[in-house]
């Protein structure tokens, strides 16, 4: 399989839970498996995590597991007949106190705080913006509206407020229990839905730390899907390990037209702040039912790659679609083709650059030197994965191989763009470790006798953040 820099996140679901199929998907290019905690019980996720680990072992490739929290249920209730058809101009009441099933005149609310969050003149968007309601008045627990854009509204569809402003907390009681489940199955990443600010992410971090088992600490991914999160982006990035450009709910709140520009901005800021970034939502949507993507979807995936995203994500395409394996294969092919046209502006990254940490400076020095020597590879002996992360924030055509003694670090690095994580026992002796690393690389065919490569290492060995040496080697 050709080496691909951009990683693929695939959502596990009924369509992809067959062990042989999941193994084939991992072989085809899946790097991270997403468990969607909006569906299923705790034991379901534990069972699926075991399925992933077993399939990964059979495929001979470690993948990361991402636990994606549900977040607040900002939804309407249920209808007596399962759905209604709303006509433009008709009155419709969203009633937080309603206990009976909904009808053409109104419906109850799963989100009971809605009457406190809206006022006359506000615009509510239901079912991903397909239904638009204008608020006329709020009377007690009732939000009285007029249908502006009609259509079919069915049970439990989501509610967004145009421009944002719903007060629902990012972490619900269910999310707090789900974090315990995620920690029990040793999830490598936890994705937090609907964070508004850095405080939401800090709370999630504290909950993970409290629930951690054997010192396992997952990476935290902030899903940027609220309008309020946009001005808080840098502060959210500062306390997270990465972000997800969650284009569904975000598009409903800020408008579809604003999303492409925001996507580019978010990817750029994440890379500048040494954070990871996943681009998600409807990337290959048509392949839920079709064996090939649309031309627009091909361009969408390719443009995310060209923007520098770490990963592109599949949701219903692999969870419930007809062609989960074919979708992964197609996405991998698109990424590979887009990467061929990626430019190489590495020298620009060093103009005016400042490094205040030795390990960061060593990582940048390895990139710069290997780039100008046209080395075969860049190799990082890393305990925590930080050196590989810093290297991966810059566009460089040569591959980065990260050798680590820790399986947890290997899995976490599966999300980093252009990083191939490999497991290798490292000796307490630096020279032995360097010799072992070269033997490891030659055995895998990564370097051959006479090839030049750059390698970074820390002394004493095994100290997180201790990278302090860059060595340029010519393979024996």
N, C-alpha and C positions, 0 to 999 in steps of 0.2 A: 504494500500500500504506500503511495507517495506520502511524503511527510507534509502535514498540514499545520499551519500556525494557528488558525482560528479554531476555537473549540466548539463542540456541539453539546447543548443541553437538551435532553429528551425527557418528556413527562411520561411516567409509568402509569398505565391504566389498563382497563379490560382488554384493549386491542394489543397490548404488548407484554402481558404478564405470563405468556407461555415461556418456559425456561429456554427452549431451543431458539425461539424467536428473539428473546432478549439477548442471548449470547451472540446471535447473528448481528443484531443492531450494534452491540459493543464492538464487534469485529469490523463493522462497516464504518465506525467512526464516532460513536457516542462516547463522550468524555465525562459527562456529568449526568446522573439520573435524578430527576426531580420527582419527589413524592408530594403530591398535592393534598395538604391536610384539610382542604375544603370538603373532601369526600372520604368516606370510610371511617372505621373505628381505629383506636390505638393499636390493637393487635394486627389489624390489616397492614398497617405501616411497618410494624416490626417484621411481619412475614415477608412483605415486599422487599424490605432492606436485606433480609437474608437471601432472598431470590437474586437480588442484584449482586451481592458479594459472591454467591456461588457461580453465577453466570460470568462474572468478571474473572474469577479464578480459572474457569474452564477456557475462557478466551485468552488468558495470559496477559491481561491488561487491567491495571488498577483504574477504577473510575471513582469519582467523588459522588457522594449522595447529598442532595440538597433537600432539606425539609422546608416546604413553603407553607407558612402559616396562613390560615383563612382570613384573619383580621375581622373587623366589625361587619355584621350582616346588615348592611344598609339596603333593605329590600321591602317591597310590598308583601302583603300576606297572600292567602290563597283565595281562589274564586270557586263559587259553587259548581260551575261547569268547567273548571280548569283554566278558562280564559274568557276574555270579552273582546269585542271589537269596538274601539273608541273612535267616534266620529269627530272631525274638526268642528270646533265651536260648541261642543257639548260640555255641560258641567260635569265635574268628577271630583269626588271627595276622598282624600287620604285621611283616614280616621284612626288615630293611635288607640282609641278606647273601644273600637269595634271588635266584637268577639265572633259574630256570625261571618260566614263566608261572603266574599265579595260578589258584586254584580255590576251591571252596566253603569250604575250610579256612583259606586265607590267601593273601596276595599280597605281592609285593616293594614296595619304596619308591623313588620318585625322590628323596625327601628322606631322606638317609641319617642325618641327625642326630636323627631322632625318638626313638630309644631313650635318648638323653642328655637329652632335653627333657621326658620324662614319667615319672611314677611311679604306683604302685598307687593307685587311687582317682580318678585323673584321668578326665575325660570328653572323648572325641574326637568331633568332628562332621565327617562326610564328605559330599561332594556338597551343599554349602550347607545342611548341617544336616538333610538328609532321612534320613541314616543316623547313628545314635548308638551309639558303642561305649564301654563302661566298661573301663578298664585294670585288669587283675587283678595283673599282675606284669611286670617287665622282666627278661629273662634274656639277657644278652649282646646280640646284635643283634635279638632278638625282643621285640616288644611283644605280650603275650598279653592278649586282651580277650574280653569277652562282649558279644554284640549286645543292645543295649537297645531300639533302634528299628530294625526291619529294613526291607528293601526291596531294590530292584535297585541293584547297585553295578557300574559299568562302568569301562572303562579310564581311567586318569589323572585320576580325580576328586580334587578338592581336599580337604585335611585342615586343620581348625582345632582348636585346643584351647580348650575353654570357659574363659573368663576370660583368655585370652592366655597368653603365655609361651614361644612357639616362638622359638628363637634365630636363625633364618635371617637373614642380613644383607639389608638392603633392596636393595643394589646388587650384582648378580651380575656375573660376567665377561661374560655376554651383554649385560647392561645397559650395561656400560662400552663395548662395541663399538657398541651401538645409539645411545649418546649421540653417538659420532663420526658415525654415519649421520644422526642428527637435525640435527647441526650442518652437515653437508654439504648438506642440503636446506633449510637456513635456517628450521628450525621456530621458530615464534614463542613457543611454550610447550613445556616438557617436564614431563610428569606422572610423579612418582616413586611407585612402588607400595610399600606396606607399610613406610613409614618409622616407626621407633619413637621417634625423638627428633630434636632439632635437628642433631645431628652427621651423621645420614644425609643431611639436606638440604644441609648445608654441603659434604659430600663430593661430592654431585651437582653443586653449584654450581662447585666446583673443577674437576671433570671437564669441565663445559661450557666453562669459561673456557680450559682447556688446548686443547680441541678446536675452539674458535671460529674462524671464518673471516671475515676482513675486519672484525674487531671486533664481530661480531654476538653479542649476549647475549640468550638467550631468558628469558622469565619462567618461574619454577619453581613448579609446583603440587604440593603434598603431598597424596597420597591418604590420607585418614584411614580406615583399615580394620583397625587393630589395637587391641586393648583398651589396650595400653601407651601408645598415642599420645594417649589422652584426657587423662590428667593432665599430659602434656607439650605440650598444645595451644598455649598461649601462646608457649612457647619455639620450637615448630615454626613458628608464624605469624611470629614475629619475624625468622626467617631465610629465609622463603619469600615469593613474590609472591602466593600464594593457596593455598587448599585445595580439595579435592574431598571432599564428603560422600559417601563410597563405601559405600553402605548394604548391599551384599551381604555381603562378608566381615565387616564391622563387626557386622552383625546376628547373624551366626553366633557371634561371640566374646562379645558382650555381651548377646545375647538380643533378639528382635524388639521386645519391648515398650519397651526402653530407647531405641530409635533415634529416634522422633519428638522426644523431649525433647532428645536430643543434637544432632539436626539444628538445632533452633531455637537452641540454645546456640552451636553452631559458626558459624552464619550471623551471629549477633549479635556474637560476638567478632571475627570476620573484619572486619566493617564498622567496629567500634570501633577496630581496629588498622590501619585503612586498607589492608586486604588484600582480594583477590578471593575469591569463593566460588562453586563449582559444585555443584549438587545432582544426584546421579546414581543410577542403578540402578533398573530396572523401572518407570520413570516412565510408560511407555505400553506395557508388556509385552504386553498382549493384542493390540495392533496388529501384532505379528509375524505373526499369522495372521488377524486380523479387521479389517475396514475402518473400524470405529469403536472408541473406547476404552470402558472401563467407567466408570461414574459415580465409582467410587472413585479411578480414575486421574486423572480430571478434577480431583477435589478435591485429590489429591496434588500435581499440578503447580501448581494455583492457590494452595495453602497455601505452597508454596516461594516463589512470587512474592510473596505477602503478607508472608512472613518477611523479604524483602529480598535473596534470592539474586541474584547477578549473572547466573547462567545455569542453565538446566535442560538435562540431557544425555540423548541417545538413544544406546543401545548396539546390541543385536541388532536393534532395531526398524528402523534404517536400514542396518545392515551386512548383515543376512541376511533381513529380513522381506519380506512380500509387498507391503507398502504404504508404502515409504519416503517418497515425496512426500506422500501423504495424511497420514502421521504428522506430518511437519514442518508442514503446513498446519493440522492440528488443534491441535498444540502452540502455534503462533503465535496462533491464535484464542483459546485458553484464557488465554494470558498477557495478551493485550490486554484481555480481559473482566475478569480479576482486577485488572489495574492501574487500571481505572475505579473500583474500590471501595477502592483504597489510600488511607489517610488521610494527612494532611500535617502531621506534628508538627515542622516545621522549627524553630520558635522554641525548642522544648524542647532541641534540640541545642546551643544557644548558652548555656544556663544553666550557669554555672561553667566554660565552655570556656576552655582556655589554649592559645595558639599561641606556639611558640618559634622559628618560621621565618617570614620575611617572605612567601615565596611561599605558604605554608599560610594565613597570615592573609588574604592577598589573595583566595585561593580562597574562604575562608569569608565574607569581606566581600561578594564578588560574589553568593554564594547569598542571603545575608541581605537585601541591598539589592534584588536583582532580585525576590525573593519579595514584599517589601513594596510595590514599585512595580508589581507584576503585569506584569513585563516579558514581552516575546514570547519571548525566548530568552536563554540565557547562552552566551557565546562565549569560548573560551580559545585564544589563540595559544600553542602548546606545542611544545617541541622533544622532550622526553622522555615526555610524557604524564602527568607527576605531578600537574599542576594539575587536569586532567580527572579523574584518579583520586580526588583528595581531594573534589572536588565531588560525585562519584558516590556517595560513602559516605553521603550524606544524602538523605532522602526529599524530593524537590521535584518538583512536577508539570510545571514548564516544562522544555523540552528543553535539553540541554547539547550544544553543537557544538564539537568540538575540531579546530582547523585546524593542521596540521603539515606541514613540508616533507619529512618523512621517511616513506617507505612502511613501513619496519619499525615505526615508532611508530604509524602509522595502523592497521596490522594488529593490533598488540598491544592497542590501545584497543577493538578489536572485541569483546573480552570484558567490557568495563566496562558495568555497568548504566546505562541512561539517557544514554549517550554516543554521539553520532553522529560518528565520525571522518571528516574530510575532508582531502584532500591539497591543499595550496596553497603555492606558492612564497612565501616571506616575504622582504621586502627588509631590507637592513641599516638602512634608515631607518624609524623607528617610524611616523611619520605616513603614509608611503606604504603600509606594511603594514596599518594600520587602515583606510585607504581601500580597499585591495584586498580586505580581509576583508568590508567591507560590500557591495562589488560582488559578491563571491562569494556572499554570503547572499541578496542580492536576485535574482541570476541563478537560484538554485535555488528561489526562492519561499519562503524561510524567513522573511524579513522584507520588509515593504513600506514605502513612504514613510509616515512618521509613526509607525511602530512604535518602541517603546522597547526597547533591549536592553543588556545589560551585557557588557563585553568586558575580558578581562585580557591583559596583555602584559608582557614583560620588556625591560629596557634595560640593557646593549646587547642587540640582537636575537640569537637563536641560542645563548644561553647556558643550558645545562640547569640547572634550579633557580633561574633568574634572574627569575622573574615578580615584578614589584614595582609594577605599576600597574593600577588598576581605573578604567575609564572608563564612564560611563553615556551612551549615545548615543540620539539620535532619528534614525532613518533619513531621509535626504534624499528 
